[in-house]
Amino acid sequence: MIIVIDKERKTELPFSRGILTRSITSAGVEVGIAYSIATEVMKHFMEMRKKKVTKDDIREITYEKLVEHGLKEEAKRYLFWRRLKKLKFPMIILIGGTTGVGKSTISTELAFRLGMRTIIGTDTVREVMRKIIAKELIPAIHTSSFLAWKEIENFPKGVSPLIYGFETQVRHVAVGVNAVIERSYTEGFNTIIEGIHLVPGYIKLNDRSFMYLIVVKDKDSLKARFYERTRYSLRPAEYYLKNLDEIMEIQEFLIEKAKEHGIPIIENVELEKTVNAIMERLMEEVLGRLKERGIEIWE
Protein backbone atom coordinates (compact mmCIF):
# COMPACT_ATOMS: atom_id res chain seq x y z
CA MET A 1 0.00 0.00 0.00
CA ILE A 2 1.20 3.50 -0.90
CA ILE A 3 0.62 6.18 1.72
CA VAL A 4 0.13 9.84 0.74
CA ILE A 5 1.56 12.36 3.18
CA ASP A 6 -0.25 15.70 3.46
CA LYS A 7 2.28 18.02 5.08
CA GLU A 8 -0.16 20.91 5.49
CA ARG A 9 -2.87 18.91 7.24
CA LYS A 10 -0.34 16.58 8.85
CA THR A 11 -2.26 13.50 7.73
CA GLU A 12 -1.43 10.22 6.04
CA LEU A 13 -3.96 8.50 3.76
CA PRO A 14 -3.84 5.57 1.31
CA PHE A 15 -3.18 6.47 -2.34
CA SER A 16 -6.48 6.64 -4.24
CA ARG A 17 -6.72 6.23 -8.01
CA GLY A 18 -10.27 7.56 -7.80
CA ILE A 19 -9.22 10.85 -6.23
CA LEU A 20 -6.34 11.26 -8.68
CA THR A 21 -8.66 10.46 -11.59
CA ARG A 22 -10.98 13.27 -10.50
CA SER A 23 -8.03 15.66 -10.28
CA ILE A 24 -6.94 14.75 -13.81
CA THR A 25 -10.44 15.17 -15.24
CA SER A 26 -10.40 18.77 -13.97
CA ALA A 27 -7.87 19.38 -16.76
CA GLY A 28 -10.37 18.23 -19.38
CA VAL A 29 -9.12 14.65 -19.71
CA GLU A 30 -11.76 11.98 -20.46
CA VAL A 31 -12.50 9.83 -17.40
CA GLY A 32 -11.24 6.56 -18.92
CA ILE A 33 -7.92 8.08 -19.94
CA ALA A 34 -7.63 9.86 -16.59
CA TYR A 35 -8.07 6.55 -14.76
CA SER A 36 -5.40 4.89 -16.94
CA ILE A 37 -2.96 7.69 -16.15
CA ALA A 38 -3.78 7.46 -12.43
CA THR A 39 -2.99 3.73 -12.65
CA GLU A 40 0.33 4.49 -14.37
CA VAL A 41 1.22 6.92 -11.58
CA MET A 42 0.47 4.27 -8.96
CA LYS A 43 2.55 1.67 -10.84
CA HIS A 44 5.44 4.16 -11.07
CA PHE A 45 5.59 4.48 -7.29
CA MET A 46 5.26 0.72 -6.86
CA GLU A 47 8.16 0.11 -9.28
CA MET A 48 10.21 2.69 -7.38
CA ARG A 49 9.31 0.74 -4.21
CA LYS A 50 7.98 3.91 -2.59
CA LYS A 51 5.71 3.25 0.34
CA LYS A 52 5.22 6.91 1.22
CA VAL A 53 4.81 9.82 -1.21
CA THR A 54 3.85 13.48 -0.90
CA LYS A 55 1.19 15.33 -2.87
CA ASP A 56 3.99 17.14 -4.68
CA ASP A 57 5.42 13.77 -5.76
CA ILE A 58 2.04 12.77 -7.18
CA ARG A 59 1.63 16.13 -8.93
CA GLU A 60 5.06 15.87 -10.56
CA ILE A 61 4.63 12.32 -11.88
CA THR A 62 1.07 12.98 -13.04
CA TYR A 63 2.28 15.99 -15.01
CA GLU A 64 5.01 13.87 -16.62
CA LYS A 65 2.53 11.12 -17.55
CA LEU A 66 0.15 13.63 -19.14
CA VAL A 67 2.98 15.04 -21.25
CA GLU A 68 4.07 11.51 -22.23
CA HIS A 69 0.54 10.91 -23.53
CA GLY A 70 0.76 14.04 -25.68
CA LEU A 71 -1.60 15.97 -23.41
CA LYS A 72 0.55 19.07 -22.93
CA GLU A 73 -2.32 21.56 -22.62
CA GLU A 74 -4.13 19.23 -20.25
CA ALA A 75 -0.92 18.88 -18.22
CA LYS A 76 -0.72 22.65 -17.90
CA ARG A 77 -4.35 22.86 -16.82
CA TYR A 78 -3.80 20.05 -14.32
CA LEU A 79 -1.00 22.03 -12.65
CA PHE A 80 -3.20 25.14 -12.64
CA TRP A 81 -6.04 23.49 -10.72
CA ARG A 82 -3.67 21.79 -8.29
CA ARG A 83 -1.86 25.07 -7.54
CA LEU A 84 -5.13 26.95 -7.26
CA LYS A 85 -6.26 24.46 -4.63
CA LYS A 86 -3.10 25.18 -2.62
CA LEU A 87 -3.86 28.92 -2.80
CA LYS A 88 -7.24 28.26 -1.16
CA PHE A 89 -9.20 30.43 -3.58
CA PRO A 90 -12.88 29.56 -2.93
CA MET A 91 -15.19 29.95 -5.91
CA ILE A 92 -18.91 30.47 -6.42
CA ILE A 93 -19.87 29.11 -9.85
CA LEU A 94 -23.27 30.13 -11.21
CA ILE A 95 -24.85 28.08 -14.00
CA GLY A 96 -27.92 29.74 -15.52
CA GLY A 97 -30.19 28.86 -18.42
CA THR A 98 -33.80 28.24 -19.33
CA THR A 99 -35.73 25.10 -18.35
CA GLY A 100 -34.30 21.83 -19.69
CA VAL A 101 -30.92 22.94 -21.08
CA GLY A 102 -28.92 20.62 -18.78
CA LYS A 103 -27.90 22.92 -15.92
CA SER A 104 -28.15 20.25 -13.20
CA THR A 105 -26.16 17.64 -15.15
CA ILE A 106 -23.46 20.15 -16.03
CA SER A 107 -23.25 21.34 -12.42
CA THR A 108 -22.88 17.78 -11.13
CA GLU A 109 -20.03 17.09 -13.56
CA LEU A 110 -18.33 20.38 -12.67
CA ALA A 111 -18.60 19.55 -8.97
CA PHE A 112 -17.00 16.14 -9.60
CA ARG A 113 -14.09 17.58 -11.56
CA LEU A 114 -13.43 20.42 -9.14
CA GLY A 115 -14.01 18.40 -5.98
CA MET A 116 -16.78 20.77 -4.89
CA ARG A 117 -19.33 19.29 -2.49
CA THR A 118 -22.05 21.93 -2.50
CA ILE A 119 -24.56 22.29 -5.33
CA ILE A 120 -27.64 24.42 -4.74
CA GLY A 121 -30.53 24.72 -7.19
CA THR A 122 -32.51 27.95 -7.34
CA ASP A 123 -35.65 25.79 -7.52
CA THR A 124 -34.77 24.64 -4.00
CA VAL A 125 -34.48 28.26 -2.86
CA ARG A 126 -37.87 28.97 -4.45
CA GLU A 127 -39.40 25.91 -2.75
CA VAL A 128 -38.21 27.09 0.67
CA MET A 129 -39.71 30.52 -0.02
CA ARG A 130 -43.01 28.88 -1.01
CA LYS A 131 -43.20 27.20 2.40
CA ILE A 132 -42.52 30.48 4.19
CA ILE A 133 -44.52 32.94 2.07
CA ALA A 134 -48.21 32.37 1.38
CA LYS A 135 -49.45 32.31 -2.21
CA GLU A 136 -51.72 35.26 -1.43
CA LEU A 137 -48.67 37.42 -0.69
CA ILE A 138 -46.39 36.48 -3.61
CA PRO A 139 -48.34 34.30 -6.07
CA ALA A 140 -45.61 34.47 -8.76
CA ILE A 141 -43.26 32.14 -6.85
CA HIS A 142 -45.89 29.43 -6.44
CA THR A 143 -45.73 28.14 -10.01
CA SER A 144 -43.23 27.27 -12.75
CA SER A 145 -41.09 30.10 -14.09
CA PHE A 146 -42.75 30.00 -17.51
CA LEU A 147 -46.24 30.11 -15.96
CA ALA A 148 -45.65 32.90 -13.42
CA TRP A 149 -47.33 35.46 -15.70
CA LYS A 150 -50.68 33.70 -15.15
CA GLU A 151 -50.54 34.69 -11.48
CA ILE A 152 -50.31 38.41 -12.29
CA GLU A 153 -53.39 40.52 -12.96
CA ASN A 154 -51.98 43.76 -14.39
CA PHE A 155 -49.06 44.19 -16.80
CA PRO A 156 -47.24 47.36 -17.87
CA LYS A 157 -47.99 48.46 -21.44
CA GLY A 158 -45.61 47.26 -24.15
CA VAL A 159 -44.14 44.51 -21.98
CA SER A 160 -44.30 40.76 -22.66
CA PRO A 161 -46.59 39.23 -20.00
CA LEU A 162 -44.44 36.07 -20.03
CA ILE A 163 -41.19 37.95 -19.39
CA TYR A 164 -42.81 40.28 -16.86
CA GLY A 165 -44.11 37.29 -14.91
CA PHE A 166 -40.75 35.54 -15.14
CA GLU A 167 -38.88 38.64 -13.94
CA THR A 168 -41.33 39.03 -11.07
CA GLN A 169 -40.52 35.51 -9.89
CA VAL A 170 -36.79 36.07 -10.43
CA ARG A 171 -36.86 39.30 -8.45
CA HIS A 172 -38.16 37.46 -5.38
CA VAL A 173 -36.08 34.29 -5.69
CA ALA A 174 -32.94 36.37 -6.27
CA VAL A 175 -33.22 37.63 -2.68
CA GLY A 176 -32.67 34.08 -1.41
CA VAL A 177 -30.02 33.30 -4.02
CA ASN A 178 -28.04 36.44 -3.14
CA ALA A 179 -28.17 35.44 0.53
CA VAL A 180 -26.66 32.04 -0.39
CA ILE A 181 -23.91 33.76 -2.40
CA GLU A 182 -23.14 36.16 0.44
CA ARG A 183 -22.96 33.31 2.94
CA SER A 184 -20.68 31.25 0.69
CA TYR A 185 -18.43 34.27 0.14
CA THR A 186 -18.21 35.15 3.83
CA GLU A 187 -17.52 31.57 4.93
CA GLY A 188 -15.16 30.82 2.04
CA PHE A 189 -17.23 27.90 0.73
CA ASN A 190 -16.76 26.43 -2.74
CA THR A 191 -20.29 26.45 -4.11
CA ILE A 192 -22.08 25.75 -7.38
CA ILE A 193 -25.49 27.37 -7.82
CA GLU A 194 -27.63 26.41 -10.80
CA GLY A 195 -31.03 27.47 -12.00
CA ILE A 196 -33.22 29.52 -14.29
CA HIS A 197 -33.38 32.35 -11.74
CA LEU A 198 -29.70 33.23 -12.22
CA VAL A 199 -30.47 36.22 -14.42
CA PRO A 200 -27.64 38.71 -15.02
CA GLY A 201 -28.52 41.99 -13.36
CA TYR A 202 -30.51 40.39 -10.56
CA ILE A 203 -27.64 38.43 -9.04
CA LYS A 204 -24.98 40.21 -6.99
CA LEU A 205 -21.60 39.00 -8.21
CA ASN A 206 -18.31 39.44 -6.37
CA ASP A 207 -14.63 38.84 -7.07
CA ARG A 208 -15.07 35.10 -6.48
CA SER A 209 -18.25 34.63 -8.51
CA PHE A 210 -18.21 33.16 -12.01
CA MET A 211 -21.44 33.11 -14.02
CA TYR A 212 -22.21 31.22 -17.24
CA LEU A 213 -25.37 30.98 -19.32
CA ILE A 214 -26.14 27.58 -20.85
CA VAL A 215 -28.26 27.58 -24.03
CA VAL A 216 -29.56 25.14 -26.64
CA LYS A 217 -29.56 25.72 -30.40
CA ASP A 218 -33.28 25.46 -31.11
CA LYS A 219 -36.67 24.03 -30.10
CA ASP A 220 -35.91 20.60 -31.55
CA SER A 221 -32.81 20.29 -29.37
CA LEU A 222 -34.78 21.28 -26.29
CA LYS A 223 -37.64 18.93 -27.18
CA ALA A 224 -35.21 16.00 -27.35
CA ARG A 225 -33.86 16.92 -23.92
CA PHE A 226 -37.33 16.90 -22.39
CA TYR A 227 -38.01 13.41 -23.71
CA GLU A 228 -34.66 12.28 -22.28
CA ARG A 229 -35.54 13.93 -18.99
CA THR A 230 -38.64 11.75 -18.52
CA ARG A 231 -36.33 8.78 -17.88
CA TYR A 232 -35.51 10.10 -14.41
CA SER A 233 -38.24 12.69 -13.76
CA LEU A 234 -41.76 12.12 -12.45
CA ARG A 235 -43.10 15.04 -14.47
CA PRO A 236 -44.08 14.04 -18.06
CA ALA A 237 -42.42 15.66 -21.08
CA GLU A 238 -45.80 17.00 -22.25
CA TYR A 239 -45.86 19.45 -19.31
CA TYR A 240 -42.86 21.21 -20.83
CA LEU A 241 -43.59 20.58 -24.51
CA LYS A 242 -46.90 22.43 -24.42
CA ASN A 243 -44.96 25.43 -23.07
CA LEU A 244 -41.97 25.07 -25.41
CA ASP A 245 -42.45 28.46 -27.08
CA GLU A 246 -42.55 30.19 -23.70
CA ILE A 247 -39.44 28.35 -22.50
CA MET A 248 -37.55 29.39 -25.66
CA GLU A 249 -38.73 32.99 -25.28
CA ILE A 250 -37.24 33.01 -21.79
CA GLN A 251 -33.97 31.73 -23.29
CA GLU A 252 -33.92 34.66 -25.72
CA PHE A 253 -34.47 37.03 -22.81
CA LEU A 254 -31.63 35.41 -20.84
CA ILE A 255 -29.29 35.68 -23.84
CA GLU A 256 -30.13 39.37 -24.13
CA LYS A 257 -29.36 39.94 -20.43
CA ALA A 258 -26.14 37.91 -20.63
CA LYS A 259 -24.88 40.00 -23.55
CA GLU A 260 -25.85 43.18 -21.72
CA HIS A 261 -23.81 42.18 -18.64
CA GLY A 262 -20.91 40.42 -20.37
CA ILE A 263 -21.76 36.91 -19.15
CA PRO A 264 -20.29 34.03 -21.24
CA ILE A 265 -22.90 32.13 -23.28
CA ILE A 266 -22.15 28.44 -23.84
CA GLU A 267 -24.19 26.18 -26.11
CA ASN A 268 -24.78 22.74 -24.62
CA VAL A 269 -24.39 20.23 -27.43
CA GLU A 270 -22.50 17.47 -25.62
CA LEU A 271 -21.78 17.27 -21.88
CA GLU A 272 -18.02 16.67 -22.08
CA LYS A 273 -17.46 19.58 -24.49
CA THR A 274 -19.71 21.91 -22.52
CA VAL A 275 -17.98 21.23 -19.21
CA ASN A 276 -14.55 21.57 -20.85
CA ALA A 277 -15.62 24.93 -22.29
CA ILE A 278 -16.72 26.14 -18.86
CA MET A 279 -13.50 24.90 -17.24
CA GLU A 280 -11.44 26.70 -19.89
CA ARG A 281 -13.29 29.99 -19.38
CA LEU A 282 -13.13 29.56 -15.63
CA MET A 283 -9.37 29.08 -15.72
CA GLU A 284 -8.92 32.23 -17.82
CA GLU A 285 -11.10 34.28 -15.49
CA VAL A 286 -9.43 33.00 -12.32
CA LEU A 287 -5.98 33.74 -13.76
CA GLY A 288 -7.10 37.28 -14.57
CA ARG A 289 -8.47 37.92 -11.11
CA LEU A 290 -5.40 36.49 -9.40
CA LYS A 291 -3.21 38.70 -11.57
CA GLU A 292 -5.21 41.74 -10.45
CA ARG A 293 -4.25 40.80 -6.90
CA GLY A 294 -0.61 40.46 -7.85
CA ILE A 295 -0.69 36.67 -7.55
CA GLU A 296 1.11 34.64 -10.22
CA ILE A 297 0.06 31.00 -10.25
CA TRP A 298 2.73 29.82 -12.70
CA GLU A 299 6.12 29.24 -11.16
C-alpha positions as CSV (number, residue, x, y, z in Angstrom):
1,M,0.0,0.0,0.0
2,I,1.2,3.5,-0.9
3,I,0.6,6.2,1.7
4,V,0.1,9.8,0.7
5,I,1.6,12.4,3.2
6,D,-0.2,15.7,3.5
7,K,2.3,18.0,5.1
8,E,-0.2,20.9,5.5
9,R,-2.9,18.9,7.2
10,K,-0.3,16.6,8.9
11,T,-2.3,13.5,7.7
12,E,-1.4,10.2,6.0
13,L,-4.0,8.5,3.8
14,P,-3.8,5.6,1.3
15,F,-3.2,6.5,-2.3
16,S,-6.5,6.6,-4.2
17,R,-6.7,6.2,-8.0
18,G,-10.3,7.6,-7.8
19,I,-9.2,10.8,-6.2
20,L,-6.3,11.3,-8.7
21,T,-8.7,10.5,-11.6
22,R,-11.0,13.3,-10.5
23,S,-8.0,15.7,-10.3
24,I,-6.9,14.7,-13.8
25,T,-10.4,15.2,-15.2
26,S,-10.4,18.8,-14.0
27,A,-7.9,19.4,-16.8
28,G,-10.4,18.2,-19.4
29,V,-9.1,14.7,-19.7
30,E,-11.8,12.0,-20.5
31,V,-12.5,9.8,-17.4
32,G,-11.2,6.6,-18.9
33,I,-7.9,8.1,-19.9
34,A,-7.6,9.9,-16.6
35,Y,-8.1,6.6,-14.8
36,S,-5.4,4.9,-16.9
37,I,-3.0,7.7,-16.1
38,A,-3.8,7.5,-12.4
39,T,-3.0,3.7,-12.7
40,E,0.3,4.5,-14.4
41,V,1.2,6.9,-11.6
42,M,0.5,4.3,-9.0
43,K,2.5,1.7,-10.8
44,H,5.4,4.2,-11.1
45,F,5.6,4.5,-7.3
46,M,5.3,0.7,-6.9
47,E,8.2,0.1,-9.3
48,M,10.2,2.7,-7.4
49,R,9.3,0.7,-4.2
50,K,8.0,3.9,-2.6
51,K,5.7,3.2,0.3
52,K,5.2,6.9,1.2
53,V,4.8,9.8,-1.2
54,T,3.8,13.5,-0.9
55,K,1.2,15.3,-2.9
56,D,4.0,17.1,-4.7
57,D,5.4,13.8,-5.8
58,I,2.0,12.8,-7.2
59,R,1.6,16.1,-8.9
60,E,5.1,15.9,-10.6
61,I,4.6,12.3,-11.9
62,T,1.1,13.0,-13.0
63,Y,2.3,16.0,-15.0
64,E,5.0,13.9,-16.6
65,K,2.5,11.1,-17.6
66,L,0.1,13.6,-19.1
67,V,3.0,15.0,-21.3
68,E,4.1,11.5,-22.2
69,H,0.5,10.9,-23.5
70,G,0.8,14.0,-25.7
71,L,-1.6,16.0,-23.4
72,K,0.6,19.1,-22.9
73,E,-2.3,21.6,-22.6
74,E,-4.1,19.2,-20.2
75,A,-0.9,18.9,-18.2
76,K,-0.7,22.7,-17.9
77,R,-4.4,22.9,-16.8
78,Y,-3.8,20.0,-14.3
79,L,-1.0,22.0,-12.7
80,F,-3.2,25.1,-12.6
81,W,-6.0,23.5,-10.7
82,R,-3.7,21.8,-8.3
83,R,-1.9,25.1,-7.5
84,L,-5.1,26.9,-7.3
85,K,-6.3,24.5,-4.6
86,K,-3.1,25.2,-2.6
87,L,-3.9,28.9,-2.8
88,K,-7.2,28.3,-1.2
89,F,-9.2,30.4,-3.6
90,P,-12.9,29.6,-2.9
91,M,-15.2,30.0,-5.9
92,I,-18.9,30.5,-6.4
93,I,-19.9,29.1,-9.8
94,L,-23.3,30.1,-11.2
95,I,-24.9,28.1,-14.0
96,G,-27.9,29.7,-15.5
97,G,-30.2,28.9,-18.4
98,T,-33.8,28.2,-19.3
99,T,-35.7,25.1,-18.3
100,G,-34.3,21.8,-19.7
101,V,-30.9,22.9,-21.1
102,G,-28.9,20.6,-18.8
103,K,-27.9,22.9,-15.9
104,S,-28.1,20.3,-13.2
105,T,-26.2,17.6,-15.1
106,I,-23.5,20.2,-16.0
107,S,-23.2,21.3,-12.4
108,T,-22.9,17.8,-11.1
109,E,-20.0,17.1,-13.6
110,L,-18.3,20.4,-12.7
111,A,-18.6,19.5,-9.0
112,F,-17.0,16.1,-9.6
113,R,-14.1,17.6,-11.6
114,L,-13.4,20.4,-9.1
115,G,-14.0,18.4,-6.0
116,M,-16.8,20.8,-4.9
117,R,-19.3,19.3,-2.5
118,T,-22.1,21.9,-2.5
119,I,-24.6,22.3,-5.3
120,I,-27.6,24.4,-4.7
121,G,-30.5,24.7,-7.2
122,T,-32.5,27.9,-7.3
123,D,-35.6,25.8,-7.5
124,T,-34.8,24.6,-4.0
125,V,-34.5,28.3,-2.9
126,R,-37.9,29.0,-4.4
127,E,-39.4,25.9,-2.7
128,V,-38.2,27.1,0.7
129,M,-39.7,30.5,0.0
130,R,-43.0,28.9,-1.0
131,K,-43.2,27.2,2.4
132,I,-42.5,30.5,4.2
133,I,-44.5,32.9,2.1
134,A,-48.2,32.4,1.4
135,K,-49.5,32.3,-2.2
136,E,-51.7,35.3,-1.4
137,L,-48.7,37.4,-0.7
138,I,-46.4,36.5,-3.6
139,P,-48.3,34.3,-6.1
140,A,-45.6,34.5,-8.8
141,I,-43.3,32.1,-6.8
142,H,-45.9,29.4,-6.4
143,T,-45.7,28.1,-10.0
144,S,-43.2,27.3,-12.8
145,S,-41.1,30.1,-14.1
146,F,-42.8,30.0,-17.5
147,L,-46.2,30.1,-16.0
148,A,-45.6,32.9,-13.4
149,W,-47.3,35.5,-15.7
150,K,-50.7,33.7,-15.2
151,E,-50.5,34.7,-11.5
152,I,-50.3,38.4,-12.3
153,E,-53.4,40.5,-13.0
154,N,-52.0,43.8,-14.4
155,F,-49.1,44.2,-16.8
156,P,-47.2,47.4,-17.9
157,K,-48.0,48.5,-21.4
158,G,-45.6,47.3,-24.1
159,V,-44.1,44.5,-22.0
160,S,-44.3,40.8,-22.7
161,P,-46.6,39.2,-20.0
162,L,-44.4,36.1,-20.0
163,I,-41.2,38.0,-19.4
164,Y,-42.8,40.3,-16.9
165,G,-44.1,37.3,-14.9
166,F,-40.8,35.5,-15.1
167,E,-38.9,38.6,-13.9
168,T,-41.3,39.0,-11.1
169,Q,-40.5,35.5,-9.9
170,V,-36.8,36.1,-10.4
171,R,-36.9,39.3,-8.4
172,H,-38.2,37.5,-5.4
173,V,-36.1,34.3,-5.7
174,A,-32.9,36.4,-6.3
175,V,-33.2,37.6,-2.7
176,G,-32.7,34.1,-1.4
177,V,-30.0,33.3,-4.0
178,N,-28.0,36.4,-3.1
179,A,-28.2,35.4,0.5
180,V,-26.7,32.0,-0.4
181,I,-23.9,33.8,-2.4
182,E,-23.1,36.2,0.4
183,R,-23.0,33.3,2.9
184,S,-20.7,31.2,0.7
185,Y,-18.4,34.3,0.1
186,T,-18.2,35.1,3.8
187,E,-17.5,31.6,4.9
188,G,-15.2,30.8,2.0
189,F,-17.2,27.9,0.7
190,N,-16.8,26.4,-2.7
191,T,-20.3,26.5,-4.1
192,I,-22.1,25.8,-7.4
193,I,-25.5,27.4,-7.8
194,E,-27.6,26.4,-10.8
195,G,-31.0,27.5,-12.0
196,I,-33.2,29.5,-14.3
197,H,-33.4,32.4,-11.7
198,L,-29.7,33.2,-12.2
199,V,-30.5,36.2,-14.4
200,P,-27.6,38.7,-15.0
201,G,-28.5,42.0,-13.4
202,Y,-30.5,40.4,-10.6
203,I,-27.6,38.4,-9.0
204,K,-25.0,40.2,-7.0
205,L,-21.6,39.0,-8.2
206,N,-18.3,39.4,-6.4
207,D,-14.6,38.8,-7.1
208,R,-15.1,35.1,-6.5
209,S,-18.3,34.6,-8.5
210,F,-18.2,33.2,-12.0
211,M,-21.4,33.1,-14.0
212,Y,-22.2,31.2,-17.2
213,L,-25.4,31.0,-19.3
214,I,-26.1,27.6,-20.9
215,V,-28.3,27.6,-24.0
216,V,-29.6,25.1,-26.6
217,K,-29.6,25.7,-30.4
218,D,-33.3,25.5,-31.1
219,K,-36.7,24.0,-30.1
220,D,-35.9,20.6,-31.6
221,S,-32.8,20.3,-29.4
222,L,-34.8,21.3,-26.3
223,K,-37.6,18.9,-27.2
224,A,-35.2,16.0,-27.3
225,R,-33.9,16.9,-23.9
226,F,-37.3,16.9,-22.4
227,Y,-38.0,13.4,-23.7
228,E,-34.7,12.3,-22.3
229,R,-35.5,13.9,-19.0
230,T,-38.6,11.7,-18.5
231,R,-36.3,8.8,-17.9
232,Y,-35.5,10.1,-14.4
233,S,-38.2,12.7,-13.8
234,L,-41.8,12.1,-12.5
235,R,-43.1,15.0,-14.5
236,P,-44.1,14.0,-18.1
237,A,-42.4,15.7,-21.1
238,E,-45.8,17.0,-22.2
239,Y,-45.9,19.4,-19.3
240,Y,-42.9,21.2,-20.8
241,L,-43.6,20.6,-24.5
242,K,-46.9,22.4,-24.4
243,N,-45.0,25.4,-23.1
244,L,-42.0,25.1,-25.4
245,D,-42.5,28.5,-27.1
246,E,-42.6,30.2,-23.7
247,I,-39.4,28.4,-22.5
248,M,-37.6,29.4,-25.7
249,E,-38.7,33.0,-25.3
250,I,-37.2,33.0,-21.8
251,Q,-34.0,31.7,-23.3
252,E,-33.9,34.7,-25.7
253,F,-34.5,37.0,-22.8
254,L,-31.6,35.4,-20.8
255,I,-29.3,35.7,-23.8
256,E,-30.1,39.4,-24.1
257,K,-29.4,39.9,-20.4
258,A,-26.1,37.9,-20.6
259,K,-24.9,40.0,-23.5
260,E,-25.8,43.2,-21.7
261,H,-23.8,42.2,-18.6
262,G,-20.9,40.4,-20.4
263,I,-21.8,36.9,-19.2
264,P,-20.3,34.0,-21.2
265,I,-22.9,32.1,-23.3
266,I,-22.2,28.4,-23.8
267,E,-24.2,26.2,-26.1
268,N,-24.8,22.7,-24.6
269,V,-24.4,20.2,-27.4
270,E,-22.5,17.5,-25.6
271,L,-21.8,17.3,-21.9
272,E,-18.0,16.7,-22.1
273,K,-17.5,19.6,-24.5
274,T,-19.7,21.9,-22.5
275,V,-18.0,21.2,-19.2
276,N,-14.6,21.6,-20.9
277,A,-15.6,24.9,-22.3
278,I,-16.7,26.1,-18.9
279,M,-13.5,24.9,-17.2
280,E,-11.4,26.7,-19.9
281,R,-13.3,30.0,-19.4
282,L,-13.1,29.6,-15.6
283,M,-9.4,29.1,-15.7
284,E,-8.9,32.2,-17.8
285,E,-11.1,34.3,-15.5
286,V,-9.4,33.0,-12.3
287,L,-6.0,33.7,-13.8
288,G,-7.1,37.3,-14.6
289,R,-8.5,37.9,-11.1
290,L,-5.4,36.5,-9.4
291,K,-3.2,38.7,-11.6
292,E,-5.2,41.7,-10.5
293,R,-4.3,40.8,-6.9
294,G,-0.6,40.5,-7.8
295,I,-0.7,36.7,-7.5
296,E,1.1,34.6,-10.2
297,I,0.1,31.0,-10.2
298,W,2.7,29.8,-12.7
299,E,6.1,29.2,-11.2
